[in-house]
Amino acid sequence: MINKMKLALAGAIVATGMVSNAAYAATEQADATVQVLAAVQLSAVTDLDFGVVAASAAGGTVTLGASAAAVPVGTGVIAISGGAAASFQVTQATNGEVIDLTVGNPAPLTGPGANIALSGLTLSNNNITFNSASLQTVYVGGTISLNPNQVAGTYTGTFDVTAEYQ
């Protein structure tokens, strides 16, 4: 009988301890939220075109500014005709958000002769505020370096333009 009383007393002490701990605990719930912006989409409108140039025995460069009115300027070579800066538009994003633009990863222009280096890529704007009712055009210019006695023909290369939320 004493063992039963000891066991009952021990059970009561344990139960009291459990109830006491519950009196000191509290639980609260909070909300979790997120605002998801529309994915940024960028479209190439026109390619970077250095036009028609005449090679020289010494080689040289052709530079094209980052604007709609840019014309190729030759140094050591002659820029004969044509040429236009590349143009891009951000076609989808969230209205009113600032979009950062970067240009990079120029690959040499390849063709029938030695590769032509593409460098000095520049943007007309490094960021824009997106407005779907009035898409802004961003221009890209750069410089190509022709080798001495560059072999005649068409050369092509690539570069990247990236648009992302600021």
DOTORKE-591032 format. One record per atom (N, C-alpha, C): residue number from 1; residue in one letter; atom name; x, y, z. Coordinates in nm, 4 decimals. Atoms other than C-alpha are relative to their C-alpha. Layout:
N
NODE,i,aa,at,east,north,up
NODE,NUM,a,CA,X,Y,Z
...
This chain:
166
NODE,i,aa,at,east,north,up
NODE,1,m,N,0.0799,-0.1175,0.0000
NODE,1,m,CA,0.0000,0.0000,0.0000
NODE,1,m,C,0.0859,0.1265,0.0000
NODE,2,i,N,-0.0902,-0.1150,-0.0028
NODE,2,i,CA,0.2830,0.2397,0.0815
NODE,2,i,C,0.0608,0.0202,-0.1383
NODE,3,n,N,-0.0560,-0.0118,0.1356
NODE,3,n,CA,0.4316,0.1651,-0.2598
NODE,3,n,C,-0.1009,0.0631,-0.0949
NODE,4,k,N,0.1025,-0.0580,0.0849
NODE,4,k,CA,0.0989,0.2505,-0.4210
NODE,4,k,C,-0.0126,0.1489,0.0277
NODE,5,m,N,0.0097,-0.1415,-0.0357
NODE,5,m,CA,0.0878,0.5816,-0.2310
NODE,5,m,C,0.1203,0.0771,-0.0533
NODE,6,k,N,-0.1199,-0.0650,0.0539
NODE,6,k,CA,0.4449,0.6621,-0.3293
NODE,6,k,C,-0.0127,0.0180,-0.1513
NODE,7,l,N,0.0183,-0.0058,0.1446
NODE,7,l,CA,0.3631,0.5824,-0.6890
NODE,7,l,C,-0.1029,0.1069,-0.0371
NODE,8,a,N,0.1030,-0.1011,0.0260
NODE,8,a,CA,0.0484,0.8004,-0.6791
NODE,8,a,C,0.0557,0.1396,0.0239
NODE,9,l,N,-0.0611,-0.1299,-0.0300
NODE,9,l,CA,0.2436,1.0877,-0.5186
NODE,9,l,C,0.0980,0.0397,-0.1094
NODE,10,a,N,-0.0956,-0.0275,0.1077
NODE,10,a,CA,0.5174,1.0617,-0.7809
NODE,10,a,C,-0.0748,0.0392,-0.1259
NODE,11,g,N,0.0819,-0.0321,0.1178
NODE,11,g,CA,0.2519,1.0652,-1.0571
NODE,11,g,C,-0.0589,0.1391,0.0110
NODE,12,a,N,0.0583,-0.1326,-0.0218
NODE,12,a,CA,0.0901,1.3741,-0.9064
NODE,12,a,C,0.1048,0.1085,-0.0166
NODE,13,i,N,-0.1089,-0.0979,0.0136
NODE,13,i,CA,0.4241,1.5560,-0.8879
NODE,13,i,C,0.0359,0.0193,-0.1468
NODE,14,v,N,-0.0318,-0.0079,0.1432
NODE,14,v,CA,0.5025,1.4737,-1.2496
NODE,14,v,C,-0.1108,0.0738,-0.0735
NODE,15,a,N,0.1130,-0.0645,0.0659
NODE,15,a,CA,0.1543,1.5809,-1.3624
NODE,15,a,C,-0.0023,0.1488,0.0308
NODE,16,t,N,-0.0040,-0.1412,-0.0376
NODE,16,t,CA,0.1846,1.9091,-1.1694
NODE,16,t,C,0.1095,0.0719,-0.0766
NODE,17,g,N,-0.1106,-0.0592,0.0760
NODE,17,g,CA,0.5186,1.9769,-1.3358
NODE,17,g,C,-0.0383,0.0215,-0.1452
NODE,18,m,N,0.0420,-0.0131,0.1399
NODE,18,m,CA,0.3646,1.9201,-1.6765
NODE,18,m,C,-0.0982,0.1149,-0.0159
NODE,19,v,N,0.0981,-0.1079,0.0066
NODE,19,v,CA,0.0759,2.1544,-1.6074
NODE,19,v,C,0.0702,0.1339,0.0218
NODE,20,s,N,-0.0705,-0.1245,-0.0288
NODE,20,s,CA,0.3111,2.4189,-1.4700
NODE,20,s,C,0.0759,0.0486,-0.1229
NODE,21,n,N,-0.0736,-0.0401,0.1201
NODE,21,n,CA,0.5271,2.4191,-1.7853
NODE,21,n,C,-0.0935,0.0574,-0.1047
NODE,22,a,N,0.0952,-0.0481,0.0982
NODE,22,a,CA,0.2201,2.4681,-2.0030
NODE,22,a,C,-0.0434,0.1426,0.0327
NODE,23,a,N,0.0416,-0.1341,-0.0394
NODE,23,a,CA,0.1324,2.7803,-1.8070
NODE,23,a,C,0.1023,0.1055,-0.0425
NODE,24,y,N,-0.1039,-0.0953,0.0401
NODE,24,y,CA,0.4654,2.9418,-1.9118
NODE,24,y,C,0.0209,0.0048,-0.1514
NODE,25,a,N,-0.0192,0.0055,0.1451
NODE,25,a,CA,0.4411,2.8565,-2.2879
NODE,25,a,C,-0.1056,0.0839,-0.0697
NODE,26,a,N,0.0946,-0.0759,0.0825
NODE,26,a,CA,0.2805,3.0724,-2.5552
NODE,26,a,C,0.0327,-0.0244,-0.1464
NODE,27,t,N,-0.0185,0.0202,0.1435
NODE,27,t,CA,0.2324,3.0265,-2.9286
NODE,27,t,C,-0.0666,0.1149,-0.0727
NODE,28,e,N,0.0555,-0.1089,0.0822
NODE,28,e,CA,0.1793,3.3042,-3.1813
NODE,28,e,C,0.0232,-0.0352,-0.1459
NODE,29,q,N,-0.0118,0.0282,0.1429
NODE,29,q,CA,0.1276,3.2839,-3.5565
NODE,29,q,C,0.0255,0.1300,-0.0746
NODE,30,a,N,-0.0299,-0.1173,0.0827
NODE,30,a,CA,0.2688,3.5261,-3.8149
NODE,30,a,C,-0.0255,-0.0349,-0.1468
NODE,31,d,N,0.0206,0.0193,0.1434
NODE,31,d,CA,0.2007,3.5742,-4.1856
NODE,31,d,C,0.1329,0.0048,-0.0734
NODE,32,a,N,-0.1139,-0.0081,0.0911
NODE,32,a,CA,0.4539,3.5225,-4.4638
NODE,32,a,C,-0.0528,0.0537,-0.1325
NODE,33,t,N,0.0462,-0.0600,0.1252
NODE,33,t,CA,0.4206,3.7396,-4.7763
NODE,33,t,C,0.1172,0.0190,-0.0965
NODE,34,v,N,-0.0996,-0.0287,0.1025
NODE,34,v,CA,0.6056,3.8015,-5.1023
NODE,34,v,C,-0.0708,0.0742,-0.1134
NODE,35,q,N,0.0492,-0.0648,0.1211
NODE,35,q,CA,0.5542,4.0355,-5.3960
NODE,35,q,C,0.0876,-0.0488,-0.1142
NODE,36,v,N,-0.0738,0.0540,0.1131
NODE,36,v,CA,0.6559,3.8701,-5.7216
NODE,36,v,C,-0.0133,0.0978,-0.1166
NODE,37,l,N,-0.0009,-0.0900,0.1148
NODE,37,l,CA,0.7577,4.1023,-6.0038
NODE,37,l,C,-0.0038,-0.0816,-0.1291
NODE,38,a,N,0.0027,0.0665,0.1301
NODE,38,a,CA,0.6981,4.0140,-6.3679
NODE,38,a,C,0.1427,-0.0277,-0.0462
NODE,39,a,N,-0.1323,0.0336,0.0535
NODE,39,a,CA,0.9924,3.8416,-6.5340
NODE,39,a,C,0.0424,0.1048,-0.1020
NODE,40,v,N,-0.0527,-0.0977,0.0956
NODE,40,v,CA,1.2139,4.0824,-6.7276
NODE,40,v,C,0.0255,-0.0708,-0.1326
NODE,41,q,N,-0.0283,0.0523,0.1339
NODE,41,q,CA,1.2191,4.0209,-7.1016
NODE,41,q,C,0.0673,0.1093,-0.0811
NODE,42,l,N,-0.0799,-0.0917,0.0814
NODE,42,l,CA,1.4697,4.1837,-7.3369
NODE,42,l,C,-0.0022,-0.0490,-0.1434
NODE,43,s,N,0.0031,0.0375,0.1416
NODE,43,s,CA,1.4433,4.1885,-7.7169
NODE,43,s,C,0.1030,0.0794,-0.0781
NODE,44,a,N,-0.0918,-0.0660,0.0924
NODE,44,a,CA,1.7121,4.2634,-7.9716
NODE,44,a,C,-0.0824,0.0529,-0.1167
NODE,45,v,N,0.0736,-0.0619,0.1099
NODE,45,v,CA,1.5704,4.5072,-8.2265
NODE,45,v,C,0.0876,0.0028,-0.1252
NODE,46,t,N,-0.0947,-0.0004,0.1124
NODE,46,t,CA,1.8767,4.5594,-8.4491
NODE,46,t,C,0.1369,-0.0459,0.0490
NODE,47,d,N,-0.1346,0.0462,-0.0319
NODE,47,d,CA,2.2249,4.4084,-8.4592
NODE,47,d,C,0.1006,0.1140,-0.0113
NODE,48,l,N,-0.1108,-0.0947,0.0100
NODE,48,l,CA,2.5514,4.5994,-8.4184
NODE,48,l,C,0.0644,-0.0197,-0.1375
NODE,49,d,N,-0.0470,0.0081,0.1393
NODE,49,d,CA,2.6603,4.6768,-8.7759
NODE,49,d,C,0.1063,0.1068,-0.0235
NODE,50,f,N,-0.1093,-0.0942,0.0238
NODE,50,f,CA,2.9980,4.8351,-8.8436
NODE,50,f,C,0.0075,0.0451,-0.1460
NODE,51,g,N,0.0080,-0.0444,0.1384
NODE,51,g,CA,2.9047,4.8797,-9.2096
NODE,51,g,C,0.1045,-0.0641,-0.0883
NODE,52,v,N,-0.1003,0.0453,0.0961
NODE,52,v,CA,3.1432,4.8419,-9.5021
NODE,52,v,C,0.1274,0.0795,0.0251
NODE,53,v,N,-0.1279,-0.0671,-0.0245
NODE,53,v,CA,3.5104,4.9182,-9.4337
NODE,53,v,C,0.1042,-0.0541,-0.0970
NODE,54,a,N,-0.1108,0.0409,0.0872
NODE,54,a,CA,3.8235,4.9062,-9.6474
NODE,54,a,C,0.1210,-0.0299,0.0877
NODE,55,a,N,-0.1181,0.0409,-0.0766
NODE,55,a,CA,4.1166,4.7163,-9.4993
NODE,55,a,C,0.1217,0.0788,-0.0461
NODE,56,s,N,-0.1251,-0.0672,0.0357
NODE,56,s,CA,4.4666,4.8609,-9.4981
NODE,56,s,C,0.1173,-0.0907,0.0350
NODE,57,a,N,-0.1214,0.0776,-0.0284
NODE,57,a,CA,4.8208,4.7288,-9.4859
NODE,57,a,C,0.0377,0.0083,0.1470
NODE,58,a,N,-0.0363,-0.0190,-0.1405
NODE,58,a,CA,4.8557,4.8637,-9.1320
NODE,58,a,C,-0.1073,-0.0499,0.0961
NODE,59,g,N,0.1095,0.0342,-0.0900
NODE,59,g,CA,4.5167,4.7544,-8.9946
NODE,59,g,C,-0.0552,0.1265,0.0628
NODE,60,g,N,0.0574,-0.1168,-0.0660
NODE,60,g,CA,4.3099,4.9836,-8.7756
NODE,60,g,C,-0.1264,-0.0356,0.0738
NODE,61,t,N,0.1213,0.0208,-0.0782
NODE,61,t,CA,3.9904,5.0299,-8.5815
NODE,61,t,C,-0.1174,0.0724,-0.0636
NODE,62,v,N,0.1244,-0.0674,0.0351
NODE,62,v,CA,3.6304,5.1210,-8.6485
NODE,62,v,C,-0.0806,0.0081,0.1286
NODE,63,t,N,0.0767,-0.0225,-0.1220
NODE,63,t,CA,3.4324,5.2731,-8.3633
NODE,63,t,C,-0.1387,0.0501,-0.0363
NODE,64,l,N,0.1393,-0.0373,0.0218
NODE,64,l,CA,3.0556,5.3095,-8.3503
NODE,64,l,C,-0.0598,0.0364,0.1352
NODE,65,g,N,0.0576,-0.0460,-0.1262
NODE,65,g,CA,2.8844,5.5119,-8.0786
NODE,65,g,C,-0.1304,-0.0700,0.0340
NODE,66,a,N,0.1225,0.0640,-0.0499
NODE,66,a,CA,2.5888,5.3949,-7.8703
NODE,66,a,C,-0.1165,0.0979,-0.0100
NODE,67,s,N,0.1150,-0.0880,0.0204
NODE,67,s,CA,2.3142,5.6101,-8.0231
NODE,67,s,C,-0.0656,-0.0332,-0.1329
NODE,68,a,N,0.0740,0.0266,0.1237
NODE,68,a,CA,2.0527,5.5981,-8.2980
NODE,68,a,C,0.0677,0.0658,-0.1196
NODE,69,a,N,-0.0610,-0.0761,0.1102
NODE,69,a,CA,2.2478,5.8512,-8.5056
NODE,69,a,C,0.1478,-0.0328,-0.0206
NODE,70,a,N,-0.1432,0.0317,0.0075
NODE,70,a,CA,2.5905,5.6881,-8.4653
NODE,70,a,C,0.0401,-0.0438,-0.1406
NODE,71,v,N,-0.0588,0.0441,0.1264
NODE,71,v,CA,2.8084,5.6444,-8.7739
NODE,71,v,C,0.1400,-0.0516,0.0292
NODE,72,p,N,-0.1338,0.0561,-0.0245
NODE,72,p,CA,3.1255,5.4336,-8.7928
NODE,72,p,C,0.1104,0.1003,-0.0306
NODE,73,v,N,-0.1168,-0.0861,0.0191
NODE,73,v,CA,3.4541,5.6226,-8.7572
NODE,73,v,C,0.1219,-0.0904,-0.0057
NODE,74,g,N,-0.1174,0.0833,0.0180
NODE,74,g,CA,3.7666,5.4561,-8.8947
NODE,74,g,C,0.1283,0.0699,0.0390
NODE,75,t,N,-0.1348,-0.0476,-0.0306
NODE,75,t,CA,4.1221,5.4980,-8.7688
NODE,75,t,C,0.0961,-0.1020,-0.0609
NODE,76,g,N,-0.0904,0.0918,0.0678
NODE,76,g,CA,4.3803,5.3453,-9.0018
NODE,76,g,C,-0.0688,-0.0819,-0.1075
NODE,77,v,N,0.0801,0.0648,0.1047
NODE,77,v,CA,4.1000,5.1998,-9.2154
NODE,77,v,C,-0.1080,0.0999,-0.0410
NODE,78,i,N,0.1021,-0.0934,0.0481
NODE,78,i,CA,3.8250,5.3673,-9.4146
NODE,78,i,C,-0.1381,-0.0610,0.0194
NODE,79,a,N,0.1402,0.0394,-0.0137
NODE,79,a,CA,3.4617,5.3402,-9.3086
NODE,79,a,C,-0.0720,0.0526,-0.1236
NODE,80,i,N,0.0547,-0.0401,0.1299
NODE,80,i,CA,3.2911,5.3432,-9.6490
NODE,80,i,C,-0.1493,0.0310,0.0062
NODE,81,s,N,0.1442,-0.0258,-0.0028
NODE,81,s,CA,2.9178,5.3090,-9.5874
NODE,81,s,C,-0.0690,-0.0850,0.1055
NODE,82,g,N,0.0847,0.0758,-0.0918
NODE,82,g,CA,2.6409,5.1891,-9.3605
NODE,82,g,C,0.0473,0.0037,0.1430
NODE,83,g,N,-0.0347,0.0114,-0.1414
NODE,83,g,CA,2.6626,5.0965,-9.0008
NODE,83,g,C,-0.1082,0.0565,0.0882
NODE,84,a,N,0.0986,-0.0460,-0.0978
NODE,84,a,CA,2.4322,5.1310,-8.7044
NODE,84,a,C,0.0258,-0.0691,0.1330
NODE,85,a,N,-0.0114,0.0575,-0.1339
NODE,85,a,CA,2.4414,5.0781,-8.3317
NODE,85,a,C,-0.1057,-0.1089,0.0171
NODE,86,a,N,0.0998,0.1013,-0.0342
NODE,86,a,CA,2.2635,4.7711,-8.1966
NODE,86,a,C,-0.1062,0.0665,0.0869
NODE,87,s,N,0.1047,-0.0547,-0.0858
NODE,87,s,CA,1.9317,4.8394,-8.0273
NODE,87,s,C,-0.0782,-0.1124,0.0665
NODE,88,f,N,0.0732,0.0960,-0.0820
NODE,88,f,CA,1.7393,4.6585,-7.7563
NODE,88,f,C,-0.1152,0.0712,0.0693
NODE,89,q,N,0.1101,-0.0522,-0.0804
NODE,89,q,CA,1.4094,4.7052,-7.5740
NODE,89,q,C,-0.0358,-0.1004,0.1084
NODE,90,v,N,0.0574,0.0830,-0.1051
NODE,90,v,CA,1.2908,4.5725,-7.2392
NODE,90,v,C,-0.1486,-0.0044,-0.0324
NODE,91,t,N,0.1380,0.0122,0.0451
NODE,91,t,CA,0.9522,4.4369,-7.3474
NODE,91,t,C,-0.0956,-0.0471,0.1082
NODE,92,q,N,0.0855,0.0404,-0.1107
NODE,92,q,CA,0.8264,4.3005,-7.0173
NODE,92,q,C,0.0733,0.0189,0.1310
NODE,93,a,N,-0.0475,-0.0172,-0.1374
NODE,93,a,CA,0.8784,4.3973,-6.6538
NODE,93,a,C,-0.1182,0.0591,0.0765
NODE,94,t,N,0.1050,-0.0623,-0.0790
NODE,94,t,CA,0.6759,4.5536,-6.3736
NODE,94,t,C,0.0102,0.1513,-0.0172
NODE,95,n,N,0.0009,-0.1451,0.0213
NODE,95,n,CA,0.5733,4.9140,-6.4500
NODE,95,n,C,0.0538,0.0746,0.1223
NODE,96,g,N,-0.0557,-0.0841,-0.1050
NODE,96,g,CA,0.7650,5.1740,-6.2507
NODE,96,g,C,0.1271,-0.0526,0.0629
NODE,97,e,N,-0.1219,0.0582,-0.0574
NODE,97,e,CA,1.0526,4.9411,-6.1608
NODE,97,e,C,0.1216,0.0398,-0.0838
NODE,98,v,N,-0.1255,-0.0345,0.0676
NODE,98,v,CA,1.4126,5.0346,-6.2453
NODE,98,v,C,0.0677,-0.1281,-0.0466
NODE,99,i,N,-0.0670,0.1147,0.0607
NODE,99,i,CA,1.5881,4.7918,-6.4787
NODE,99,i,C,0.1444,0.0397,-0.0304
NODE,100,d,N,-0.1419,-0.0216,0.0296
NODE,100,d,CA,1.9703,4.7766,-6.4853
NODE,100,d,C,0.0375,-0.0773,-0.1252
NODE,101,l,N,-0.0464,0.0626,0.1235
NODE,101,l,CA,2.1367,4.6987,-6.8179
NODE,101,l,C,0.1516,-0.0069,0.0006
NODE,102,t,N,-0.1442,0.0164,0.0133
NODE,102,t,CA,2.4850,4.5622,-6.8748
NODE,102,t,C,0.0299,-0.0647,-0.1348
NODE,103,v,N,-0.0436,0.0594,0.1257
NODE,103,v,CA,2.6796,4.4626,-7.1850
NODE,103,v,C,0.1364,-0.0628,0.0223
NODE,104,g,N,-0.1293,0.0671,-0.0187
NODE,104,g,CA,2.9690,4.2181,-7.2054
NODE,104,g,C,0.0134,-0.1244,-0.0849
NODE,105,n,N,-0.0324,0.1253,0.0688
NODE,105,n,CA,3.1132,3.8889,-7.3260
NODE,105,n,C,0.0150,0.0142,-0.1513
NODE,106,p,N,-0.0159,-0.0110,0.1457
NODE,106,p,CA,3.2208,4.0124,-7.6688
NODE,106,p,C,0.0832,-0.1155,-0.0555
NODE,107,a,N,-0.0739,0.1061,0.0692
NODE,107,a,CA,3.3262,3.7294,-7.8977
NODE,107,a,C,0.0595,0.0598,-0.1265
NODE,108,p,N,-0.0606,-0.0546,0.1223
NODE,108,p,CA,3.5672,3.8038,-8.1834
NODE,108,p,C,-0.0882,-0.0274,-0.1216
NODE,109,l,N,0.0701,0.0214,0.1262
NODE,109,l,CA,3.4159,3.8457,-8.5270
NODE,109,l,C,0.0815,-0.0989,-0.0824
NODE,110,t,N,-0.0684,0.1018,0.0787
NODE,110,t,CA,3.4995,3.5397,-8.7340
NODE,110,t,C,-0.0493,0.0042,-0.1434
NODE,111,g,N,0.0329,-0.0002,0.1422
NODE,111,g,CA,3.5052,3.5083,-9.1108
NODE,111,g,C,0.1089,-0.0693,-0.0783
NODE,112,p,N,-0.0963,0.0688,0.0855
NODE,112,p,CA,3.7319,3.4131,-9.3982
NODE,112,p,C,0.1467,0.0227,0.0390
NODE,113,g,N,-0.1381,-0.0291,-0.0395
NODE,113,g,CA,4.0447,3.5678,-9.2441
NODE,113,g,C,0.0176,-0.0094,0.1500
NODE,114,a,N,-0.0275,-0.0030,-0.1445
NODE,114,a,CA,4.1946,3.6263,-8.9003
NODE,114,a,C,-0.1179,0.0646,0.0737
NODE,115,n,N,0.1077,-0.0570,-0.0808
NODE,115,n,CA,3.9461,3.7019,-8.6239
NODE,115,n,C,0.0190,0.1501,0.0188
NODE,116,i,N,-0.0010,-0.1443,-0.0249
NODE,116,i,CA,3.8533,4.0673,-8.5689
NODE,116,i,C,-0.0472,0.0207,0.1431
NODE,117,a,N,0.0345,-0.0222,-0.1408
NODE,117,a,CA,3.8530,4.1746,-8.2036
NODE,117,a,C,-0.1147,0.0997,0.0124
NODE,118,l,N,0.1111,-0.0885,-0.0347
NODE,118,l,CA,3.5327,4.3324,-8.0670
NODE,118,l,C,0.0216,0.0441,0.1439
NODE,119,s,N,-0.0281,-0.0497,-0.1350
NODE,119,s,CA,3.5838,4.5571,-7.7645
NODE,119,s,C,-0.0719,0.1330,0.0221
NODE,120,g,N,0.0519,-0.1335,-0.0308
NODE,120,g,CA,3.4804,4.8793,-7.5933
NODE,120,g,C,-0.1503,0.0129,-0.0104
NODE,121,l,N,0.1453,-0.0052,0.0099
NODE,121,l,CA,3.1119,4.7920,-7.5813
NODE,121,l,C,-0.0573,0.0983,0.1016
NODE,122,t,N,0.0622,-0.1001,-0.0865
NODE,122,t,CA,2.9022,5.0758,-7.4382
NODE,122,t,C,-0.1502,0.0009,-0.0221
NODE,123,l,N,0.1460,-0.0127,0.0054
NODE,123,l,CA,2.5339,5.1339,-7.3634
NODE,123,l,C,-0.0398,0.1471,-0.0008
NODE,124,s,N,0.0510,-0.1372,-0.0041
NODE,124,s,CA,2.3346,5.4498,-7.4274
NODE,124,s,C,-0.0600,0.0315,0.1368
NODE,125,n,N,0.0549,-0.0153,-0.1354
NODE,125,n,CA,2.1658,5.3958,-7.0864
NODE,125,n,C,0.0374,-0.1230,0.0809
NODE,126,n,N,-0.0310,0.1131,-0.0875
NODE,126,n,CA,2.2775,5.1807,-6.7948
NODE,126,n,C,-0.1208,-0.0479,0.0789
NODE,127,n,N,0.1245,0.0435,-0.0638
NODE,127,n,CA,1.9266,5.1718,-6.6476
NODE,127,n,C,-0.1166,0.0803,-0.0560
NODE,128,i,N,0.1235,-0.0646,0.0440
NODE,128,i,CA,1.5694,5.2571,-6.7366
NODE,128,i,C,-0.1082,-0.0265,0.1034
NODE,129,t,N,0.1194,0.0273,-0.0789
NODE,129,t,CA,1.2397,5.2870,-6.5522
NODE,129,t,C,-0.1034,-0.0561,-0.0966
NODE,130,f,N,0.0866,0.0676,0.0962
NODE,130,f,CA,1.0063,5.0401,-6.7211
NODE,130,f,C,-0.1384,0.0612,-0.0031
NODE,131,n,N,0.1348,-0.0482,0.0235
NODE,131,n,CA,0.6812,5.1688,-6.8709
NODE,131,n,C,-0.0533,-0.0743,-0.1223
NODE,132,s,N,0.0506,0.0836,0.1098
NODE,132,s,CA,0.4830,4.9220,-7.0814
NODE,132,s,C,-0.0711,0.0816,-0.1073
NODE,133,a,N,0.0684,-0.0842,0.0984
NODE,133,a,CA,0.2968,5.2073,-7.2540
NODE,133,a,C,0.0980,0.0721,-0.0920
NODE,134,s,N,-0.1009,-0.0717,0.0789
NODE,134,s,CA,0.6226,5.3564,-7.3861
NODE,134,s,C,0.1345,-0.0702,0.0159
NODE,135,l,N,-0.1245,0.0766,-0.0105
NODE,135,l,CA,0.9053,5.1082,-7.4426
NODE,135,l,C,0.1187,0.0870,-0.0401
NODE,136,q,N,-0.1215,-0.0758,0.0282
NODE,136,q,CA,1.2524,5.2643,-7.4323
NODE,136,q,C,0.0986,-0.0862,-0.0776
NODE,137,t,N,-0.1033,0.0680,0.0769
NODE,137,t,CA,1.5220,5.1737,-7.6812
NODE,137,t,C,0.1362,0.0340,0.0590
NODE,138,v,N,-0.1362,-0.0165,-0.0501
NODE,138,v,CA,1.8756,5.1216,-7.5524
NODE,138,v,C,0.0947,-0.0417,-0.1121
NODE,139,y,N,-0.0930,0.0250,0.1099
NODE,139,y,CA,2.1662,5.1369,-7.7984
NODE,139,y,C,0.1343,-0.0501,0.0527
NODE,140,v,N,-0.1319,0.0536,-0.0333
NODE,140,v,CA,2.4987,4.9514,-7.7951
NODE,140,v,C,0.0956,0.0350,-0.1127
NODE,141,g,N,-0.1068,-0.0285,0.0949
NODE,141,g,CA,2.8155,5.0713,-7.9643
NODE,141,g,C,0.1253,-0.0740,0.0417
NODE,142,g,N,-0.1245,0.0679,-0.0334
NODE,142,g,CA,3.1691,4.9380,-7.9721
NODE,142,g,C,0.1078,0.0282,-0.1017
NODE,143,t,N,-0.1164,-0.0176,0.0877
NODE,143,t,CA,3.5005,4.9081,-8.1507
NODE,143,t,C,0.0439,-0.1362,-0.0522
NODE,144,i,N,-0.0636,0.1194,0.0556
NODE,144,i,CA,3.6427,4.6494,-8.3874
NODE,144,i,C,0.1418,0.0374,-0.0406
NODE,145,s,N,-0.1410,-0.0212,0.0357
NODE,145,s,CA,4.0155,4.6108,-8.4549
NODE,145,s,C,0.0359,-0.0925,-0.1149
NODE,146,l,N,-0.0364,0.0785,0.1178
NODE,146,l,CA,4.1048,4.4995,-8.8058
NODE,146,l,C,0.1500,-0.0243,-0.0012
NODE,147,n,N,-0.1403,0.0381,0.0106
NODE,147,n,CA,4.4324,4.3204,-8.8623
NODE,147,n,C,0.0608,0.0603,-0.1262
NODE,148,p,N,-0.0636,-0.0443,0.1246
NODE,148,p,CA,4.6873,4.4366,-9.1186
NODE,148,p,C,-0.0403,-0.0925,-0.1150
NODE,149,n,N,0.0404,0.0758,0.1192
NODE,149,n,CA,4.5745,4.3274,-9.4660
NODE,149,n,C,-0.1125,-0.1000,0.0289
NODE,150,q,N,0.1138,0.0866,-0.0352
NODE,150,q,CA,4.2498,4.1836,-9.3264
NODE,150,q,C,-0.0625,-0.0562,-0.1276
NODE,151,v,N,0.0596,0.0663,0.1157
NODE,151,v,CA,4.1062,3.9305,-9.5719
NODE,151,v,C,-0.1435,0.0500,-0.0185
NODE,152,a,N,0.1348,-0.0488,0.0310
NODE,152,a,CA,3.7904,4.0598,-9.7455
NODE,152,a,C,-0.1035,-0.1078,0.0289
NODE,153,g,N,0.1100,0.0924,-0.0254
NODE,153,g,CA,3.4581,3.9022,-9.6512
NODE,153,g,C,-0.0876,0.0501,0.1135
NODE,154,t,N,0.0918,-0.0346,-0.1092
NODE,154,t,CA,3.1792,3.9109,-9.3959
NODE,154,t,C,0.0443,-0.0711,0.1272
NODE,155,y,N,-0.0417,0.0517,-0.1304
NODE,155,y,CA,3.2700,3.8619,-9.0294
NODE,155,y,C,-0.1149,0.0215,0.0989
NODE,156,t,N,0.1056,-0.0129,-0.1004
NODE,156,t,CA,3.0262,3.8007,-8.7436
NODE,156,t,C,0.0509,-0.0445,0.1365
NODE,157,g,N,-0.0328,0.0337,-0.1385
NODE,157,g,CA,3.0558,3.7853,-8.3662
NODE,157,g,C,-0.1227,0.0249,0.0863
NODE,158,t,N,0.1115,-0.0173,-0.0916
NODE,158,t,CA,2.8365,3.8113,-8.0599
NODE,158,t,C,0.0432,0.0764,0.1241
NODE,159,f,N,-0.0191,-0.0597,-0.1325
NODE,159,f,CA,2.7994,3.9945,-7.7299
NODE,159,f,C,-0.1316,-0.0151,0.0742
NODE,160,d,N,0.1187,0.0154,-0.0838
NODE,160,d,CA,2.5515,3.9839,-7.4414
NODE,160,d,C,-0.0465,0.1336,0.0548
NODE,161,v,N,0.0622,-0.1100,-0.0747
NODE,161,v,CA,2.3135,4.2455,-7.3062
NODE,161,v,C,-0.0902,-0.0663,0.1029
NODE,162,t,N,0.0794,0.0569,-0.1100
NODE,162,t,CA,2.1565,4.1667,-6.9688
NODE,162,t,C,-0.0856,0.1093,0.0626
NODE,163,a,N,0.0928,-0.0923,-0.0677
NODE,163,a,CA,1.8532,4.3344,-6.8114
NODE,163,a,C,-0.0502,-0.0686,0.1269
NODE,164,e,N,0.0467,0.0555,-0.1256
NODE,164,e,CA,1.7634,4.2811,-6.4458
NODE,164,e,C,-0.0476,0.1106,0.0925
NODE,165,y,N,0.0495,-0.0989,-0.0957
NODE,165,y,CA,1.5790,4.4548,-6.1656
NODE,165,y,C,0.1141,0.0549,0.0834
NODE,166,q,N,-0.1033,-0.0660,-0.0819
NODE,166,q,CA,1.7876,4.7032,-5.9706
NODE,166,q,C,-0.0162,-0.0419,0.1441
